[in-house]
């Protein structure tokens, strides 16, 4: 009888195993706390100490911008969401909030369906808010009209949501971002993106991360999305700052990005420069959990054993 050989593990299998091993290390150390849904975790006190230190460091590094500080909640108006056209490009990532709006009879029907083990969400209706997917989106609705001379710079921080459940600890469904957004003339927006990209790389490298800046593309959905991906790469609109976390198994995971949005959102919200032209937008964005996880992967789970200079920069 011919021996049946066990299938050889593919590079993809090995990468999945490495990601699961990292997740298990994070859970075993208590840095993350598992829930019943992939990509949704609790965070420990030490994890939050790193996030807080990173947040302070970013604020200091971008202080010379003199940015207007704004904070928005993790939900924003559905009407503004519609104007961003996010649902056309990323329907699979969107999170629409629904709620019960009927009376006692309908509530009894809902409870009866639930008691019988049937789906009960048919009794819910879309609310007038959605989960914030990109934390710069709520900003643009507030800028409708004419910008001041020289444009505006905004310091944003908050939670985002993307419906992409995964066992990869770097791919969370609920996550925090720190963004520094510019809106102004096209030339100024391009210059802003390019200049502060260099600063971003330097800040992350100072934390001992082996960062690299590479052209990037977003996961646009459908046939039209393929053309958007091609244009984004061809015109170098988005640059991601990546860190290799799994050796030769993967080229690197993005922890930050520098995005030249052109007039995509400014046109949608009729935002104009002081001379009346449609403004352009640009943003520098940092994934707070992703950067923290990259630091843990690089320096280990014991914060006391981290390099002294990294601990000093983060106030640990």
Protein Blocks (a to p, Z undefined) as FASTA:
>chain_A
ZZdddddddfklmmmmmmmmmmmmmmmnomaccdfbehiacddfklmmmmmmmmmmmmmm
mmmnopacddddfbdcfklmmmnommmmmmmlpccddddfbdfklmmmmmmmmmnopafk
lmpccdfbdcdfblklmmmmmmgccddehiaadddddddddddddfbfklcfbdcddddd
ddddfklmmmmmmmmmmmmmmmmmmnopacdddddddddehjklmmmmmmmmmnomaccd
dddfkljmbgbdcfbdcddekjmlmmmnopacfkopacddddddddfklmmmmmmmmnoj
blklpcfklmmmnoZZ
